[in-house]
Amino acid sequence: MELIEHLALGFSTALSLQNLAYAFVGCLLGTLIGVLPGLGPVATIAMLLPSIYALDATPALIMLAGIYYGAQYGGSTTAILINIPGESSSVVTAIDGYQMARSGRAGPALATAALGSFFAGCVGTLIIAAFAPPLTEVAFKFGPAEYFSLMVLGLIGAVVLASGSLVKAIAMIVLGLLLGQVNTDVISGVPRFSFDIPELTDGINFVAIAMGVFGFGEIIANLGRPAEHREVFTKDVRGLWPTKQDFAEAAPAVLRGTALGSILGILPGGGALLSSFASYTLEKKITRHPRVPFGKGAIQGVAGPESANNAGSQTSFIPMLTLGIPPNAVMALMVGAMTIKGIQPGPQVMTSNPDLFWGLIASMWIGNLMLVILNLPLIGIWIKLLTVPYRLLFPAIMVFCCVGLYTLNNNAFDVFMAAGFGVMGYLFWKLGCEPAPLLLGFILGPMMEENLRRALLLSRGDWSTFLTRPLSAALLLGAAAMVIVVALPSIRRKREVAFQDAD
């Protein structure tokens, strides 16, 4: 009964004209950047952070959330039509989706992706509405020791579940933690590592680091790739509705993908990317004798990953909204956006800002419906947009970024900082380092330090407080178990195979 009252409050907030307009803008923008290869939700949200200063908190977060789950929809369009994943979580969709398009079945592939995404998005939102309030109650029992242990678990989870090398993921997190130390000490009030640069006494600007590494870094990386001319299947996109046999084959994959994505989205380091890779691996294991082999146009290879990445993107909001802990890079940006708007992420959001909390959840249902209505009719427009050469697109993106950075503090320093981090982002790309853990380390570092020092002050310097408090000890044991399990050779091999299976 209480849940219905909360959802009624959420829908009354989300259905206001202003919030509907921003939900629509977010979904449209998300689909657009999902369609455009090289731009992703992280880069786009980083670029748009300066614009939210003029907005209220609720429409700002509704718009940013729409961009995130909208990008999961849009990424599948280019993956299916031209074998270029617009979004990293659509990499596995391209394997079978593109083959379906080559055999004249682009329509059913696109419709399966859209309908599977819609179902998974609705289920993910329902899970948030059901599980967020009880988790918030648990979070109120957390003290500084528990929060510190939870953040340790979060960072280790991000390392374990990150794609690519474990050593590189650890290096990225450590670099993020170190960059987070550039600020003024919260207890003594003394500037640290600022090198007498006044702009660094408040720390490195979060928008500058995010826009530099993800925005500028992506642009430089894209310019370094050779321009490939690929066939766009405009002539084959007709007869969108899948056949009865398509529905029969896709439905179990959608259900499995939704369940898997819902679980993995909550985990630290999880979200859309991990969910889609895991779903594709699961479908290959479970579907013994597919009508069309995997890699040749199996509809399960589109339905499973597309459902999983949408469910994962929705449920990744749970730890961010209830505990204030971002499980992935996009949620780290959402935490940054909440901080910009003067809202402390964590369990108190639900009690102090119920309109924001429930309005955001209700807007996800509305946004998912908007995306289904938007995606299929606009396919022709997206195809035309893909013919615009990247050399004409990137200068406009660069100008937009620089204007946004300058307006943060009316200071060119932030633009230069972002440019420096852009070069760093390009180096990460060349070295094969995943930059998302860096952002998590940068966001969680100061919070970890503050809770560590607060816990030690309360215990008068007794380090055993982290092990004598049951909840804190359980979280640290969980972190230790993760380290031990991932160190086992058989698990490490399986982890590598899970990500290589989709290559």
Residue pairs with C-beta under 8 A, 6 or more apart in sequence:
2 133
3 129
3 130
3 133
6 129
6 133
6 354
6 358
7 129
7 358
7 361
7 362
9 354
9 355
9 358
9 359
10 129
10 357
10 358
10 359
10 360
10 361
10 362
10 363
11 362
13 19
13 58
13 355
13 356
13 358
13 359
13 362
14 20
14 23
14 62
14 359
14 360
14 362
14 363
14 366
15 362
15 366
18 59
19 58
19 59
19 62
19 359
19 363
20 366
21 59
22 55
22 59
22 60
22 62
22 63
22 66
23 62
23 63
23 66
23 363
23 366
23 367
23 370
24 66
24 370
25 63
25 66
26 62
26 63
26 64
26 65
26 66
26 67
26 70
26 367
27 66
27 67
27 70
27 367
27 370
27 371
27 374
28 70
28 374
29 44
29 63
29 66
29 67
29 70
30 41
30 44
30 66
30 67
30 68
30 69
30 70
30 71
30 72
30 73
30 74
30 371
31 70
31 71
31 73
31 74
31 77
31 371
31 374
31 375
31 378
31 382
32 74
32 382
32 385
33 39
33 40
33 41
33 43
33 44
33 67
33 71
33 74
33 86
34 40
34 41
34 70
34 71
34 72
34 73
34 74
34 75
34 76
34 77
34 78
34 86
34 87
34 90
35 74
35 75
35 77
35 78
35 86
35 382
35 385
35 386
36 78
36 86
36 385
36 386
36 393
37 78
37 84
37 85
37 86
37 222
38 218
38 219
38 221
38 222
38 390
39 86
39 218
39 397
40 71
40 87
40 88
40 214
40 218
41 67
41 68
41 71
41 87
41 330
42 210
42 214
42 329
42 330
42 333
42 436
42 439
43 211
43 214
43 215
43 218
44 67
44 71
45 64
45 67
45 68
45 210
45 330
45 333
45 334
45 337
46 207
46 210
46 211
46 214
46 215
46 333
47 211
47 215
47 397
47 400
47 401
47 404
48 63
48 64
48 67
48 404
49 206
49 207
49 210
49 211
49 333
49 336
49 337
49 340
49 404
50 207
50 404
50 405
50 407
50 408
51 404
52 60
52 63
52 64
52 337
52 340
52 341
53 340
55 63
56 341
57 338
57 341
57 342
57 343
57 353
57 356
58 355
58 356
58 359
58 360
60 337
60 341
61 334
61 337
61 338
61 341
61 356
61 360
62 359
62 360
62 363
62 367
64 333
64 334
64 337
65 317
65 334
65 360
65 363
65 364
65 367
66 363
66 367
68 313
68 330
68 334
69 121
69 310
69 313
69 314
69 364
69 367
69 368
69 371
70 367
70 371
71 86
71 87
72 87
72 89
72 90
72 117
72 272
72 306
72 309
72 310
72 313
73 113
73 114
73 117
73 310
73 371
73 375
74 86
74 87
74 375
74 382
75 85
75 86
75 87
75 88
75 89
75 90
75 93
76 86
76 90
76 93
76 97
76 110
76 113
76 114
76 117
76 302
76 306
77 86
77 110
77 113
77 375
77 379
77 382
78 84
78 85
78 86
78 90
78 382
78 386
79 85
79 86
79 90
79 91
79 93
79 94
79 97
79 98
80 93
80 94
80 97
80 98
80 100
80 101
80 106
80 109
80 110
80 113
80 302
81 98
81 101
81 106
81 110
81 232
81 233
81 237
81 379
81 383
81 386
82 98
82 230
82 231
82 232
82 233
82 386
83 94
83 98
83 230
84 94
84 230
85 91
85 93
85 94
87 272
88 273
89 271
89 272
89 273
89 275
89 276
89 305
89 309
89 312
89 313
90 276
90 305
90 306
90 309
91 276
91 277
91 502
92 276
92 277
92 279
92 280
92 301
92 305
92 502
93 113
93 276
93 301
93 302
93 305
93 306
95 280
95 294
95 295
95 301
95 502
96 109
96 292
96 294
96 295
96 296
96 297
96 298
96 299
96 300
96 301
96 302
97 109
97 113
97 301
97 302
99 295
99 296
99 297
100 106
100 108
100 109
100 297
100 299
100 302
101 109
101 233
101 236
102 233
102 297
103 297
104 236
105 236
105 297
106 233
106 236
106 237
107 236
107 237
107 238
107 239
107 240
107 241
108 239
108 240
108 241
108 242
108 243
108 246
108 299
109 299
109 302
110 237
110 240
110 375
110 376
110 379
111 240
111 241
111 242
111 376
112 242
112 246
112 250
112 299
112 302
112 303
112 306
113 302
113 303
113 306
114 371
114 372
114 375
114 376
115 254
115 372
116 250
116 253
116 254
116 257
116 302
116 303
116 304
116 306
116 307
116 310
117 306
117 307
117 309
117 310
117 368
117 371
117 372
118 310
118 368
118 369
118 371
118 372
119 254
119 258
119 307
120 254
120 257
120 258
120 261
120 262
120 306
120 307
120 308
120 310
120 311
120 314
121 310
121 311
121 314
121 364
121 367
121 368
121 371
122 365
122 368
123 258
123 262
123 311
124 258
124 261
124 262
124 265
124 310
124 311
124 312
124 313
124 314
124 315
124 364
125 314
125 361
125 364
125 365
125 368
127 262
127 314
127 315
127 318
128 314
128 315
128 317
128 318
128 321
128 361
128 364
129 361
131 318
132 318
132 321
132 322
132 350
132 357
132 361
133 350
135 318
135 322
135 323
136 322
136 347
136 350
136 351
137 347
139 322
139 323
139 346
139 347
140 347
141 471
142 150
142 323
142 347
142 471
143 455
143 458
143 469
144 450
144 451
144 452
144 454
144 455
144 458
145 451
145 455
145 459
145 465
145 466
145 469
145 472
146 469
146 471
146 472
146 475
147 447
147 451
148 448
148 451
148 452
148 455
148 466
148 472
149 466
149 471
149 472
149 473
149 475
149 476
149 479
150 323
150 325
150 475
151 325
151 444
151 447
151 448
151 451
152 448
152 475
152 476
152 479
153 268
153 475
153 476
153 478
153 479
153 482
154 268
154 269
154 319
154 325
154 327
154 440
154 444
155 173
155 268
155 437
155 440
155 441
155 444
156 268
156 479
156 482
156 483
157 267
157 268
157 269
157 270
157 327
157 479
157 482
158 169
158 173
158 268
158 269
158 327
158 328
158 436
158 437
158 440
159 166
159 169
159 170
159 173
159 269
159 437
160 166
160 269
160 482
160 483
160 486
160 495
161 264
161 267
161 268
161 269
161 270
161 274
162 169
162 269
162 434
162 436
162 437
163 273
163 274
163 277
163 434
163 499
164 432
164 433
164 434
164 499
165 432
166 486
166 492
168 431
168 432
168 433
168 434
169 434
169 437
171 433
172 428
172 433
172 434
172 435
172 436
172 437
172 438
172 441
173 437
173 438
173 440
173 441
174 441
175 438
175 441
176 437
176 438
176 439
176 440
176 441
176 442
176 443
176 444
176 445
177 441
177 442
177 444
177 445
177 448
178 445
179 204
179 209
179 438
179 441
179 442
179 445
180 203
180 441
180 442
180 443
180 444
180 445
180 446
180 449
181 192
181 193
181 445
181 446
181 449
182 192
182 193
182 194
182 200
182 203
182 204
183 191
183 192
183 194
183 201
183 202
183 203
183 446
184 190
184 191
184 192
184 194
184 201
184 202
184 203
185 191
185 192
186 450
186 453
187 453
191 200
191 201
193 200
194 200
194 201
199 409
199 411
199 413
199 414
203 446
204 417
204 442
205 408
205 409
205 414
205 417
206 336
206 339
206 442
206 443
207 336
207 404
207 405
207 408
207 414
207 418
208 405
208 408
208 414
208 417
208 418
208 421
209 417
209 418
209 421
209 439
209 442
210 333
210 336
210 439
211 401
211 404
211 405
211 418
211 421
212 417
212 418
212 419
212 420
212 421
212 422
212 424
212 425
213 421
213 422
213 424
213 425
213 428
213 435
213 438
213 439
214 329
214 425
214 435
214 439
215 397
215 401
215 418
215 422
216 398
216 401
216 418
216 419
216 421
216 422
216 423
216 425
216 426
217 421
217 422
217 423
217 424
217 425
217 426
217 428
217 429
217 435
218 425
219 394
219 397
219 398
219 422
220 422
220 423
220 425
220 426
220 429
221 425
221 426
221 429
222 390
222 394
223 390
223 394
224 426
227 389
227 390
232 383
232 386
232 387
234 380
234 383
237 379
237 380
237 383
240 376
242 250
242 299
245 291
246 299
249 290
249 291
249 299
249 300
249 303
250 299
250 300
250 302
250 303
251 303
252 300
253 279
253 283
253 287
253 299
253 300
253 303
253 304
253 307
254 303
254 304
254 307
255 307
256 279
256 282
256 283
256 286
256 304
257 275
257 279
257 283
257 303
257 304
257 305
257 306
257 307
257 308
257 311
258 307
258 308
258 311
259 311
260 275
260 278
260 279
260 282
260 308
260 311
261 272
261 275
261 276
261 279
261 307
261 308
261 309
261 310
261 311
261 312
261 315
262 311
262 312
262 314
262 315
263 315
264 270
264 271
264 274
264 275
264 278
264 308
264 312
265 271
265 272
265 275
265 311
265 312
265 313
265 314
265 315
265 316
265 318
265 327
266 315
266 316
266 318
266 319
266 327
267 274
267 327
268 319
268 325
268 327
268 440
269 327
269 328
269 437
269 440
270 312
270 316
270 327
270 328
271 312
271 313
271 316
271 327
271 328
271 330
271 331
272 308
272 309
272 310
272 312
272 313
272 316
272 328
273 309
273 312
273 328
274 312
275 305
275 308
275 309
275 311
275 312
276 305
276 306
276 308
276 309
276 312
276 502
277 305
277 498
277 499
277 501
277 502
278 308
278 498
279 304
279 305
279 307
279 308
279 309
280 301
280 304
280 305
280 501
280 502
281 497
281 498
281 501
281 502
282 304
283 294
283 298
283 300
283 301
283 304
283 305
284 294
284 301
284 501
287 294
287 298
287 300
290 298
290 300
291 298
292 298
292 299
294 300
294 301
295 301
313 330
314 364
316 327
316 328
316 330
316 331
317 331
317 334
317 360
317 361
319 325
319 326
319 327
319 331
320 326
320 327
320 331
320 334
320 335
320 345
321 345
321 349
321 350
321 357
321 360
322 346
322 347
322 350
323 346
323 347
324 335
324 344
324 345
324 346
324 347
324 349
324 447
325 444
326 332
326 334
326 335
326 440
326 443
326 444
328 436
328 440
329 435
329 436
329 439
329 440
332 439
332 440
332 442
332 443
333 439
335 345
335 443
336 443
338 344
338 345
338 349
339 345
343 349
343 353
343 356
349 356
349 357
350 357
401 418
402 415
405 414
405 415
405 418
406 412
406 414
406 415
408 414
425 435
428 434
428 435
428 438
455 465
455 466
456 462
456 463
456 465
458 465
459 465
465 472
466 472
466 473
466 476
467 473
467 476
485 491
486 492
486 495
